[in-house]
Amino acid sequence: MSTSRLPILKSEALRVRVAEAIRQALLEGRFKPGEDLSEVAIAREMDVSRGPVREALLVLAQQGLIAHSHNHGFSVLGFTDRDHAEIDAVRLELESLALTLARARITPDELDLLERATSRMAAIIRKNSSAQWVRSELEFHELVWELSGNRWLSDCLHRVMVPYFHYETAFRLEPQITDQRFAELHQIYVDFLKGASKLTAKECVRIHLGLGHGETADASKALEAVVS
């Protein structure tokens, strides 16, 4: 047997903890859109070496949560109005497909999970915790994507929408909405998946997003009809 030693593997625990702390800070709006992220400053503040911080930032960049340039380092994403419109256009098509696929295969237990997730989100809205609200809504939509049964579709939505929920929602769309209204907007998805809605999948997503000025008015009327 060879006397050479096996390589010592570096623990990932510190990198994971640093990445989660930065992710939480992003959700809470600690950093501004477009702001540079200094590895040295973060390492000093967290009282860790620079290595785990850089590894954590690289992980977050790979997940699409921050920007990374070899020339300029790491920075917080900055969404424009054009980004917002383009993401909504992609989401409309992909999430409509996810709803359609999920409806054909969802189980009563999975429907119950979505119902409970909707109730949790409404409770968080009442507590007015934007970071928890963003995280809970993302979990709801991720469950819908996974229930489609199409891994590639779920991966595409996850790649596009995770940065959206972390930034566009946290920085620009903090909920100026009642907990009841918020629950109703998500119940539209649940009712569609139950087969208890006359709306198409795309109509459900349009109402949820409030796309377009004229469509928003139509969406509000449709929502009132659904929940009345």
Helices and strands as residue ranges (DSSP letters): H 13-27, E 36-37, H 39-46, H 50-62, E 66-69, E 73-76, H 81-103, H 108-127, H 130-147, H 151-163, I 164-172, H 179-194, H 201-209, H 213-227
